[in-house]
């Protein structure tokens, strides 16, 4: 896996994941929608940790600046 996410992209995903997790665990969002948002939060967190987004490959996107 070649890294394809920049620091801004990773930071935004971590923030969104944290907000979604807080909404779920405080009970603001529940039921099926809550579970879906929690899964999205987990995916955002994992892609941020590994600096790799599989959806960027077929789209040809890359937010990481080449060194």
NORJO-V881609 format. One record per residue. N is the residue number from 1. PSI is psi in whole degrees, -180 to 180 (NA if undefined). Layout:
# NORJO-V881609
N;PSI + N;PSI
This chain:
# NORJO-V881609
1;118 + 2;132 + 3;134 + 4;15 + 5;133 + 6;174 + 7;-37 + 8;-44 + 9;-45 + 10;-44 + 11;-45 + 12;-40 + 13;-38 + 14;-42 + 15;-46 + 16;-41 + 17;-42 + 18;-42 + 19;-45 + 20;-40 + 21;-42 + 22;-43 + 23;-39 + 24;-50 + 25;-18 + 26;-7 + 27;6 + 28;-40 + 29;128 + 30;-178 + 31;-153 + 32;-43 + 33;-40 + 34;-42 + 35;-42 + 36;-44 + 37;-34 + 38;-40 + 39;-42 + 40;-42 + 41;-42 + 42;-43 + 43;-44 + 44;-42 + 45;-44 + 46;-43 + 47;-32 + 48;-40 + 49;-43 + 50;-4 + 51;33 + 52;126 + 53;114 + 54;-26 + 55;-20 + 56;-28 + 57;-57 + 58;-25 + 59;-12 + 60;24 + 61;154 + 62;117 + 63;-4 + 64;131 + 65;138 + 66;136 + 67;NA
